Amino acid sequence: MTKKKQDEWQFFRKPSGHIAYNKKCLHCKRKCKQSYRVVILRCDLFDKRR
């Protein structure tokens, strides 16, 4: 894995080292998953549910 890819995934890693996604993205089939650290910024499926 390149240095750039490692830096990108660091934002998704919990202190334990596991990659974690936002609760609302866990069961989504799309590839646009967001980190557990952020508030959902933009998601078409989430907007439709509201």
N, C-alpha and C positions, 0 to 999 in steps of 0.2 A: 504494500500500500504506500502511496506517495505521501509526502509530508503534508501537502495541501488537503488530501482526503482525511488524514488523521486529525488535522485541526478542525475540519468540518464536523466530524463525528464526536469530537470532544464536547461540543455543545449539547449533544444528546445523551452523554454518559452521566450516570449518577455517580456519587462518590464511591460506590461499590464496584464501578467499572462496567456495569450492565447498561446497554442502550435502552432508553426509555422514551416513549412517545406520549403526547398529550392524551388524556383520557378519551376525548372525543374522536381521536384518530386511531385508537387501538383496533377497532373492528372494521375500519374503512378499507376497501379494496384498492383505493387509489394509491399512487406512489408519492403523493404530496404530503406525507406525514410531517407533523411539526413536533418540535421538542417539548418535553414535559415542562420546561421552564417558561414557555411563552403563553400568553393569552391568545386564543385563536385570532389570527390576523385576517385571513381571507379563506373561506371555504364555501364553495357553491352548494354543496350538500347541506352544510350546517345552516346556511341562509335559507334554503328551501324548507327546512324543518321548522324554522321559527315561524 
